[in-house]
Amino acid sequence: MKRSMGFQLRVSAFAVMVATVALAACGGDGDAEAAPEKAKAGAAQAEGKAGEPAGKAASNFNPAPGDTATRKVRDALSRHDSAAADSIARADSIAEDSAKKAGGTAAPRRRFQAGEDPAFARANGWPVRGPVALPGAILPDKRIVCYYGNPNSSRMGALGEFPRDEMLRKLQGEVQKWTQADPQHPAVPCLHMVSVVAQGDAGPSGHYRSQMRDSQVDSMYNMAKSINGLFIIDVQVGTDDIRNIMPRFENFLKRPDVHFAVDPEFYMRGGIVPGRKIGTMHAADINYVSEQLARIVRENNLPPKVLVIHRFTRNMVTDTEDIILRPEVQIVIDMDGWGAPWLKRDSYRDYVVRHPVQYTGFKLFYHNDTKKGDPLMSPADLLRLEPKPLYIQYQ
């Protein structure tokens, strides 16, 4: 159904930095009052994610004049090799001057930044041919705009950082911006709650994760409902298996406005403690989740469910070509991780555009994206991407 692109990868020059997750849990495993303070390992995208290389431009991608040199300069600077960067820049300048002297008058060509070239997207299989959307489907006619986090943590995202009324007001402001930027895809507000939180302690379950109480999940659901919004239950598996965790939330998922997400960053294999390396989710795991969601939709006569899978490295999601698309489920691969705009565009190209599944998302960090002086990417910035993300998450 989809093909895997076998492009050679360039080695990232950034240092690996993965922060350890330290989360406190009280009470029983299924009844935990977690106080999660997750130092987002996904944030290390800007510092170098678990040694994951960023992809080299595909052979069928035709960059505008000077783009190749620009990438070489940037790579040289990332190696702290300023002499090489200067040499490359001078050579490119000389070549450009020579072309001008030769009297070249070719029509100017738009210079696409990473992730923006529609021809590159088409060459990689976009738009994906999937099942026809069923009645009540949110995508692709609308765009989901979410606030992410956990109400017990002020550092995990907007859901816990801002007081309730302020948080909902800020979210509605972002929703309005997106609808104004792209009226053809009106934005729908959404609260995206991490309901199973990876932690650095094994806890009562022994699986390095803490589950929120049903009353906490229900409280956040009602908050989303108060603004006619959607609600997404997000799961960080730890050393457990999604097959053991997902059934716990079936009663919530029977509601028509509740959807599901899994974060492969914390899907740990071989007993590795979350935060020590980036986790992995296989296509078989995703197929299990989508199969269960499809069953819930059929049995309860519901509109299609949205399934969000986070990604910021190649190995976070394996064998994407084996992911099964179902009419009852709409799968979004969400570009997670923080950093400068150019780095986020690079990651979108390398880990989302190159590996087509169905729909795409993009995550923005109010603090981590801007802490080095870079601007937060705007709706206009993200609408230049191809394919255009239909799921936007703010943390």
N, C-alpha and C positions, 0 to 999 in steps of 0.2 A: 504493500500500500504506500509506503514511504521509503525513501532510499537514504542510506547513510553516506555522507560525503567523506571520502577518504583523503582529506587534504592534510598535508604535512603541517605540523604545528611549530610555531616559534617559541623559544624558551623565554618565559617571563623573567625580567631582571630584578623584580622586586623581591624583598626578603619575605619569608613565610612568617605570618603572625596569626596565631589562633588563640583567642582568649578563652580561659577556662570558665565554664558556667558554674555558678554557685547559687543554688536555690534552696531555700529552707522550706521544709514541709512539716506540718503538724497534723496529728490525728491519723486516722486510717488511710490506706492507699486510695480507696475509691471516694474518700471523704476529706481530701487534703485541703488545708488552708495554706496554699503556697504563697511565698513572698518572693517571686522570681525576679532576679536582677541579672539579666543575661547580657553579658558583654558580647554583642553580636559578632560571632565568628564570621558571618557573612560580610561584616564590615571590612574584614581583611582583604576584600577584593581590591581595595585601594592600596593595600600594603603588600599584596601577593597572597593568593589563596592556596594554602596547602600545596604549594609547588605546582599548581595547575597552570599549564601554558595557555596563552591566548592564541587564537587561531591565526594562521597566516592567510593573507588574502587569497581567495580561490583563483585558479587559473582562468576562469571565465569572467572574472571581475576586471574591468578595464578602468583603472583610476585615471583621473584627470592629470594633465602635466603637472609635475612637481609633487603629487601626492605621495609617490613612492619615496622620494627624497625626504619628504616631511616625516614619514614614518621612520625612516632610517635615522634621521636626526633625533627624533624622540627616543628611539631605542638606544642610541648612543648616549644620550643624556641620562637615561635610566641606569646605564652602566657607569655613570659618573665619568664618561669618557668625553670630555668637552672638546678635546683636540680632534677626535674623530667626527664629532658633530659639526664643528666648524669647517672641517675639510669637506664633508658631504654637502653642507650648505653652500660653500663657495663653488663647488663643482656644479651644483644645480643652478646657481646664479649664472655661472659662465655659460652653461648649456642654454639657459633661457635667453641670455643676451645674444648668443650665436643664432638662435632661431629667429629672433627679431631682426637681426642684421640680414638674414637670408630672405627677408621679405615675406615670411609666412603670414597669411591673413585668414587663417581658418576661423570659422565662427566660434565664439566663446562657448564652452560647454559647461553646464552646471557642475560644480564640484560637490559631490555628495560626501557627507561625513559617514563614518562607519554606521552601518545599520539603516542607512537612508535610501540606498539605491534600489529602485523598484525592479530593475533588470536582475540585480543580484538576488533579490527575494524570489523572483520567478524562477531563476535558475536552480534555486534550492528547493522548489516545490510549493511555493505560496501563490495563490491561496490553496489550502489543502482541500481536496475533495473528500468531504465527510458526509454523514447522514443528513438528510433534510431536517431542518429544525422543526420540532414538534410544536403544537400550539402552546402558548405560554412561555416559550423559550425567551430568555433574556438576551442572549447573544445570537446573531451579531447586530441586531437592530439598536441595542442600547449599550451604554458603557457603565461598568460598575466602578464606583469611586469609594474606596474603603479607608477607614481609620483602623489601625492595627495595634495590638498590644494585649496586655492583661491588666485588669483593674487593680491588682495587688502590687504592681510595679510601676514606679514613676519613670524608670529608665528603659522599659521594654517597648514603649511606644505611646502613641497619643491616647489610647484608651485609659491608661493609668496616669499619664502625665498631667492632664488638664482636668479641672473640676467638670462635673457632668454637663452643666449648661454651656460652659465655655467650649467644651469639646464638641458638643453637637452643633453649636453655632459656627465653629471653625470648619467643621466637616461640611456643613451646608454651604459655606462660602466657597470651598473647593469644588463642590458639586456644581454650583452656579457658574464658576469659571470654566469648567469643562463643557457644560452645555452651551455656553456662549461661544467657546472656541470651536465646537463642532456640533451645531444644532441638528445635524442629520443623525447623530447618535446621542440622544438625551441621556444625561448622567443619572444614575440611580444611587442613592446613598447606601452605605453598607458599614456595619461594624464587624471586624474580623478579630475574633477573640482566640488567643492561644489557650485552649482548654485543657490540654495535656502538655506540661512544661518540662523540658529536659533539665536535669539538675546534676550537680557534681557529686551528690551523695546518693548511695544506692537506695535509701529510703526503705519503707516497709515492704515494697514490692520486690526490691532487689534489682530493679530495672532502670534506675537513674532517671526516673520521671515521676512527676506529681500530677494527679488529676484534680481538677477543680470540682467543687461540689455542684450538684445539680442546681441548687438554689442560686449559686453564683452565675452559672451559665444561663439560667432562666432570667435572672435579673438583667443581664446584658442583652438577651434576646428582646425583652420587653422594652429596653431602651431603644433598640433599633426599630422596633415596631412603632414607637412613639413618633418617629419621623418618617413613617412609611418606607422604612429601609429594609435591606436584606441583612441576614445574619450568617456569618461563616464560622463554623467550628474548626479550629486549626489544631493539629496534633503533632507533637514532637515525641517520637516513639521511644527514644533512649535505646536501651538494649533489648527492649521487648519486640513484639511483632504486631504489625497493624491489624492482623487477624484476631488478636486478643483484645484490642482496644476499640476498634470501630463499633462492634455490636453494642457497647455501652451507650452510644449516642443515637441508637436507632429511633427511640421515642422522639427525640428532637428532630431527627431527619424526616420524620413523617409529616412535619409541618411544611407547607408549600414554600415558605420564604426562608428556610434554613438550608445552607449549603455546606460544603466540606472542603478541607485543605489538609495537606500533609507537607511537612518540611523535611526533605531528605538530608539537610544539613545535620539533623539530629537523629537520623535513622542509622543507628550504630550496628556494626557487624562484629562478631567475634568477641563480644564483651568489652569493647573499647569504651572508655568513659566519654560521655559527650563533652565537646570542647577541646579534646586532645587532637582530633583530626576531623575533617569534613566527612559526614556520613554519605551513604549511598542508598538509593531506592531503585529497584529493578522494575522493568516493564511488567513482570509478573505481579509485583506488589500493586502497581497502579491498576492493572487489569482486575485484580481482586476488588479493589475499592470501587472501581466504576461498575463492576458487575453487581455489587451489593447496592449501590445507589440506584442502578437501573431496576433492580428487583423492588426496591422500596417505592420507586416511582410507579411501576406497574401495579403493584399490590394496593396502593393507596390512591390511584388515579390522580397523580400529581403532575405539575409541569416539570420539565427537565431540571435536573440538578446541575449546578456548576461545581466542578472539581478543580481546585487550584493546587498546582505543584510548584514549589519554589525551586529556583535553579540559579547558580552563579558559577559553576564549574562543569566541565564535561562529565566527570565521573559521578556527579551527584545523581544523575539520571542515566541509566544504562539502556542499551538496545531500544532506543525510542521508536525504531521502525516496527517493533513488535507490539506497541501499544494499540489496543483495540478501541476503535471509536464506536460508540453506541448512540442511537437517537435519543435515549433518555438522559444522557450525560454530556455536558459540554466541558471539555478539558482545556484549562488555561495553564500554560507554562509561564510562570511569573519570573521575570528577571530580577533577582534579589541581589543584595550586596550594595555597598556604598563606595563613593569615591567621586572624583572629578567627572564632569559631563563626558569628556572624551573616553574615559575608562568605562563608564557605564554604557556608552554607545558601542564600544568594542565588545563588551561582554554580551550585550543584546545580539550583536551580529554573530559572535562566535558560539554562544550557548543556547540561543533561541532560534535565530533565523536559520542557522546552518542545520538545525535539527527539528524540522517541522513536525508538529503533532496535530493541533487543531486551531486554538486561539492563543493570543499572547498577552502578557501582562508586564507591568513595569513598576518597580518599587522606588519610592523616594523617601529619603531620610532628612527630616527637618534639621537635625543637628550634625550627623556624621557626613552628609554630603557637602556641607558648607563650612565645616570646622577649619579647613585650610584656606578659606577665602573664596572658594568657588561658589557660583550662584546655584540655587536650587533650580533644577530644570523646570521649565514652564510647560503648560499644555501645548503652546505653539512649538516648543522644542520637540516634544514627544510625538506630535502629530506629523512631524517630518519623517518619522521612522517608517520603515516598510518591512513587514506589515504593521499597521497602526495598532498599538495595544488597546484592547477593549476592557482591560482590567487595570485599574490604577490603585496602588496602595501607598498610603502615607504612614510613616512610622515616626 
